[in-house]
């Protein structure tokens, strides 16, 4: 479980690298999951919804009546959430969202981990320059 922002993504990548490199059996046997905490809480009156991306937030605002008054709470990290919010959105087995980590192509996964987490800068830069523009950057948190 890491924060929903870019820093959390970096930490998640480091954790996944550790599990892939040093606890591979846990990955192969399906014991590694990624918790999905919300990035925003959108409130209107007594109703609220949690948004897990910029797009979900935009869609939630667009679904409101014109000139509706609403409040947006941005979670900068898990520590900013109230305990009940964290339980309801990320920890409660009845309502949380988890993504199971699975390896479809072990050779390709190994290559990507080596490129992205290795000590050689040139292959990492080439990868980012090649694939970065193709990625959907609308959910990028800057």
C-alpha positions as CSV (number, residue, x, y, z in Angstrom):
1,X,0.0,0.0,0.0
2,X,1.5,3.3,-1.1
3,X,0.2,6.8,-1.7
4,X,-1.9,7.4,-4.8
5,X,0.4,10.1,-6.2
6,X,3.5,9.9,-8.3
7,X,5.8,9.6,-5.3
8,X,3.7,6.6,-4.2
9,X,4.1,5.1,-7.7
10,X,7.8,5.3,-7.4
11,X,7.8,3.7,-4.0
12,X,5.5,1.0,-5.4
13,X,8.0,0.3,-8.2
14,X,10.8,-0.1,-5.7
15,X,8.7,-2.5,-3.6
16,X,7.7,-4.5,-6.7
17,X,11.3,-4.6,-7.8
18,X,12.3,-6.0,-4.3
19,X,9.6,-8.7,-4.5
20,X,10.4,-9.6,-8.1
21,X,14.1,-9.8,-7.5
22,X,14.3,-11.2,-3.9
23,X,10.9,-12.8,-3.1
24,X,10.0,-14.1,-6.5
25,X,8.0,-17.1,-5.1
26,X,5.6,-14.7,-3.5
27,X,4.9,-13.1,-6.9
28,X,4.7,-16.4,-8.8
29,X,2.3,-17.8,-6.2
30,X,0.0,-14.8,-6.4
31,X,0.6,-13.4,-2.9
32,X,1.5,-9.9,-3.9
33,X,-1.3,-7.3,-4.3
34,X,-1.4,-3.6,-4.8
35,X,-3.8,-1.6,-2.7
36,X,-5.6,1.2,-4.6
37,X,-6.2,4.3,-2.4
38,X,-8.2,7.2,-3.7
39,X,-6.5,10.4,-4.8
40,X,-9.6,12.7,-4.2
41,X,-12.8,12.9,-2.2
42,X,-15.5,14.8,-4.1
43,X,-18.3,16.1,-1.8
44,X,-21.6,17.7,-2.6
45,X,-23.9,18.3,0.4
46,X,-23.9,15.1,2.5
47,X,-23.0,12.9,-0.5
48,X,-19.4,12.0,-1.4
49,X,-17.5,9.9,-3.8
50,X,-13.9,8.8,-3.9
51,X,-12.0,9.4,-7.1
52,X,-8.9,7.3,-7.9
53,X,-7.7,9.5,-10.8
54,X,-7.9,12.9,-12.4
55,X,-10.3,11.5,-15.0
56,X,-12.7,10.1,-12.3
57,X,-12.6,13.5,-10.6
58,X,-13.4,15.3,-13.9
59,X,-16.2,12.9,-14.7
60,X,-17.7,13.3,-11.2
61,X,-17.7,17.1,-11.5
62,X,-19.1,16.9,-15.0
63,X,-22.0,14.7,-13.8
64,X,-23.1,17.4,-11.3
65,X,-25.8,20.0,-12.2
66,X,-24.6,23.3,-13.6
67,X,-23.4,25.8,-10.9
68,X,-23.4,23.0,-8.3
69,X,-21.4,23.7,-5.2
70,X,-18.9,21.0,-4.3
71,X,-15.8,20.4,-2.3
72,X,-12.7,18.5,-3.4
73,X,-10.3,17.0,-0.9
74,X,-6.9,16.0,-2.4
75,X,-5.2,13.2,-0.5
76,X,-1.5,13.9,-0.6
77,X,-0.8,10.7,1.1
78,X,-2.3,7.9,3.2
79,X,-1.4,9.8,6.4
80,X,-3.7,12.6,5.5
81,X,-6.7,10.4,5.4
82,X,-8.9,10.0,8.5
83,X,-8.7,6.5,9.9
84,X,-12.3,5.7,8.9
85,X,-11.6,7.0,5.3
86,X,-8.5,4.8,5.0
87,X,-10.5,1.8,6.4
88,X,-13.4,2.3,4.0
89,X,-11.5,2.9,0.9
90,X,-8.3,0.9,1.1
91,X,-8.2,-1.6,4.0
92,X,-11.8,-2.9,4.4
93,X,-12.0,-6.3,2.7
94,X,-15.6,-5.6,1.8
95,X,-14.9,-2.3,-0.1
96,X,-11.3,-2.1,-1.0
97,X,-9.8,-2.5,-4.4
98,X,-6.7,-4.7,-4.8
99,X,-4.8,-5.5,-7.9
100,X,-3.1,-8.9,-8.0
101,X,0.5,-8.8,-9.3
102,X,0.9,-11.3,-12.1
103,X,3.8,-12.0,-14.4
104,X,2.6,-12.8,-18.0
105,X,6.1,-12.8,-19.6
106,X,8.9,-13.4,-17.1
107,X,11.7,-12.6,-19.6
108,X,10.1,-9.3,-20.6
109,X,9.4,-8.4,-16.9
110,X,13.0,-9.1,-16.1
111,X,14.2,-7.0,-19.0
112,X,12.0,-4.0,-18.0
113,X,13.0,-4.2,-14.4
114,X,16.6,-4.2,-15.4
115,X,16.1,-1.2,-17.7
116,X,14.1,0.9,-15.3
117,X,15.8,0.0,-12.0
118,X,19.3,-0.8,-13.2
119,X,22.4,1.4,-12.8
120,X,22.7,2.1,-16.6
121,X,21.1,5.5,-17.5
122,X,21.2,5.2,-21.3
123,X,18.8,2.3,-21.6
124,X,16.4,3.9,-19.1
125,X,16.4,7.2,-21.0
126,X,15.9,5.4,-24.3
127,X,12.9,3.5,-22.9
128,X,11.3,6.6,-21.5
129,X,11.9,8.5,-24.8
130,X,10.5,5.6,-26.8
131,X,7.5,4.7,-24.7
132,X,6.8,7.8,-22.7
133,X,4.9,9.7,-25.5
134,X,2.7,6.6,-26.1
135,X,1.5,6.5,-22.5
136,X,-1.7,8.1,-21.4
137,X,-0.5,11.0,-19.4
138,X,-3.9,12.4,-18.4
139,X,-3.7,10.7,-15.0
140,X,-0.2,11.9,-14.3
141,X,0.0,13.7,-11.0
142,X,2.4,16.6,-11.1
